[in-house]
């Protein structure tokens, strides 16, 4: 059922997933559904909406990143969005999931155990002392991460609403195909 709904929502977009990639995303969803009963990782329970908002939007972001091997940091990863779908789509990239909530980081470690291009850091974003090519985020208030974004990466991709994340910078804005008020905001130094 997961695979059919995912394929339906991705139809017409240039996002190609192998059977193995769809299986990985489906396994993540099954684990998320089990853990969500205890940990409250997401409020979206409807399969159709969960696939659109969590998986498809994350894949959409991943498809818009530059087509080369990148070091990516997902800030406030929560249940693994957008980082897990990006890592599944872009297996040439190294994805670091940053989640300060300890129980959520335990979930992320369990969910990504078999993914060689993913690691989890259980710290606040401000405490991470590495540099990445891209910082990505979804469902995190820009105000909460803006102080550390420039220190972490020169390029950013954020899934957010219509409001410009930060007027001080020039952002590119791409409408997300699902939902009327959802946008992918890019700020690139290249």
C-alpha positions in Angstrom: 0.0 0.0 0.0 2.8 2.5 0.9 4.6 1.9 -2.4 1.4 2.5 -4.5 0.5 5.7 -2.7 4.1 7.0 -3.0 4.2 6.2 -6.7 0.8 8.0 -7.2 2.1 11.1 -5.5 5.4 11.2 -7.4 3.8 10.5 -10.8 4.6 13.3 -13.3 7.7 14.4 -11.3 11.2 13.6 -12.3 12.0 11.7 -9.2 13.0 8.1 -10.0 13.1 5.6 -7.2 14.3 2.0 -7.4 12.3 -0.9 -5.9 15.0 -1.0 -3.2 14.6 2.7 -2.4 10.8 2.4 -2.1 11.2 -0.6 0.2 13.6 1.5 2.4 11.1 4.3 2.7 8.3 1.8 3.4 10.4 0.2 6.2 11.0 3.7 7.7 7.2 4.4 7.6 6.4 1.1 9.3 8.9 1.7 12.0 7.7 5.3 12.4 4.1 4.1 12.7 5.1 1.7 15.5 7.3 4.2 17.4 4.8 7.0 17.0 2.3 5.3 19.2 4.7 5.7 22.2 6.9 8.6 21.2 4.6 11.0 19.3 7.1 11.6 16.4 4.4 13.1 14.1 0.8 14.3 14.3 0.0 13.1 10.7 -1.6 9.7 10.9 -3.4 9.4 7.5 -1.2 7.4 5.1 -1.9 9.6 2.1 -1.1 12.8 4.0 2.0 11.3 5.7 3.4 10.2 2.3 2.8 13.6 0.8 4.0 15.8 3.6 6.8 13.7 5.0 8.2 11.6 2.1 7.3 13.4 -1.1 8.2 16.9 0.1 11.5 15.5 1.4 12.2 13.7 -1.9 11.3 16.9 -3.7 14.0 18.8 -1.7 16.5 16.0 -2.4 15.9 16.1 -6.1 16.6 19.9 -6.1 20.0 19.6 -4.5 23.1 19.8 -6.8 23.8 16.5 -8.6 27.1 15.7 -6.9 28.3 14.1 -3.7 27.5 16.4 -0.8 27.8 16.6 3.0 24.3 17.4 4.2 23.1 18.2 7.7 19.4 17.9 8.6 18.6 20.2 11.5 15.9 19.2 14.0 15.4 15.9 12.1 12.7 14.6 14.5 11.3 11.5 12.8 13.9 11.8 10.0 12.4 14.4 7.7 13.7 15.5 5.3 17.0 13.7 6.0 16.0 10.1 5.7 14.2 10.4 2.3 17.0 12.6 1.0 19.6 9.9 2.1 17.5 7.2 0.4 17.2 9.3 -2.8 20.8 10.6 -2.8 22.9 7.7 -1.8 26.0 9.5 -3.2 25.6 12.0 -0.3 26.5 11.8 3.4 23.6 12.9 5.5 23.9 13.8 9.2 20.7 13.9 11.2 20.9 16.4 14.1 18.2 15.9 16.8 18.6 17.1 20.4 15.6 15.2 21.8 17.3 12.0 23.1 14.4 9.6 22.5 13.9 10.9 18.9 17.6 10.4 18.3 17.3 6.8 19.5 14.5 6.3 17.0 16.6 7.8 14.2 19.6 5.5 15.0 17.2 2.5 14.9 15.6 3.7 11.7 18.9 4.3 9.9 20.9 1.4 11.2 21.2 -0.2 7.7 21.9 3.1 5.9 25.6 3.6 5.4 25.3 7.2 4.3 23.5 8.4 7.4 24.7 9.2 10.9 22.8 10.7 13.9 24.1 13.4 16.2 22.1 13.8 19.5 23.0 17.4 20.2 21.6 20.9 19.7 22.5 22.3 16.3 24.5 25.1 18.0 26.8 22.4 19.5 27.7 20.8 16.2 31.3 21.8 15.3 31.4 20.5 11.7 31.0 22.1 8.3 28.7 20.7 5.7 27.9 21.6 2.0 24.2 22.0 2.7 21.9 22.5 5.7 18.3 21.2 5.3 15.3 21.4 7.5 11.6 20.9 7.6 9.0 21.9 10.3 11.6 23.8 12.3 11.1 27.5 12.9 13.8 29.4 11.1 14.3 31.6 14.2 15.4 28.6 16.1 18.2 27.6 13.7 19.2 30.8 12.0 22.1 31.5 14.4 23.9 28.3 13.6 23.0 27.8 9.9 25.8 30.0 8.5 28.3 28.3 10.8 27.2 24.8 9.6 26.8 25.3 5.8 27.0 28.0 3.2 23.9 26.6 1.4 20.5 26.0 2.8 17.2 24.3 1.7 14.2 24.7 3.9 10.7 23.3 3.5 8.4 26.0 4.9 5.4 28.2 4.3 5.0 31.4 2.1 7.0 33.7 4.4 10.6 34.6 3.4 12.7 32.8 6.0 15.2 35.8 6.3 14.9 39.1 4.5 18.7 39.7 4.8 19.4 37.0 2.2 18.3 36.3 -1.3 16.3 33.1 -1.4 14.9 31.1 -4.4 11.4 29.9 -3.8 9.9 26.8 -5.4 6.3 25.8 -4.9 5.9 22.2 -3.6 3.5 20.3 -5.7 1.4 19.1 -2.7 -0.5 21.7 -0.8 -1.2 25.4 -1.5 1.1 27.1 1.0 4.2 24.8 1.0 7.5 26.0 -0.5 11.0 24.9 -0.9 13.3 27.8 0.0 16.9 27.7 -1.3 19.9 29.9 -0.5 23.0 28.9 -2.3 26.5 30.5 -2.2 27.4 29.0 -5.6 
